[in-house]
Amino acid sequence: MNGLRFIVVMGVSGCGKSTVASLLAQRLGWLFAEGDLLHPPANVEKMRQGVPLTDEDRIPWLQEIAGSIGRWRADGTAGVVACSALRRQYREIIADGAADLCFVYLRGGRSLIRERLLDRRGHFMPSTLLDSQLDTLEEPASDEPALTVETTAPAEELVEAVLRTLDFDRLSARAAGVSPSAVSG
């Protein structure tokens, strides 16, 4: 298949990555991976304790996400991943130069995201790490294969906007010849 086969929904904790990525995968009939579940236990424990992750902490995790996408690619399947991918360097590790992947950046204001984090239950990421994530965040540049979506709308509306913008054929659940390099926010 020549075209977009992988979408990484990215942004800071609490922006709606998991919800939007899961809904996108369902709508497209693609596989879904929750990036948080791929963190090594030591990373999860650090975050639980309110300790920000370093680049050193994140690299093995990012490589695992890239590996998951690589396995999907080798199997001839398509998929959607929820992953913070906060820095360009991280996105480059995940994409590994592939032209069949694009990032969907869910951008939201600090107060909205903080409110969502305070309302969230059962997640290891405390709201106290939001400032650290925002400090780490490098929004995708215009030369990256990324689409920026404001995360103020309900998740279903965000999914519709992504599908419409990326020009997906919903009947066949395949990209309609859209190259990620042509997609920018």
Number of C-alpha atoms within 10 A of each C-alpha: 11 12 15 22 25 27 25 28 29 29 28 25 21 23 26 23 26 23 15 26 26 22 19 26 21 15 15 21 16 18 16 21 20 17 22 19 12 18 18 14 9 11 19 18 14 15 16 15 14 16 16 19 16 10 13 8 15 16 15 14 21 24 16 18 25 18 15 18 25 17 12 16 15 9 9 10 15 23 25 29 27 26 28 25 27 20 15 15 13 19 24 15 17 26 23 14 10 13 16 21 24 27 29 24 26 23 18 18 12 14 9 13 21 21 12 16 20 12 10 13 10 6 9 14 23 20 19 16 21 20 14 14 17 16 10 16 16 15 19 22 12 12 11 19 22 26 22 19 17 12 21 16 11 10 17 13 13 20 21 14 14 18 18 12 12 21 14 18 14 14 8 10 17 20 21 15 14 17 18 23 15 13 19 19 15
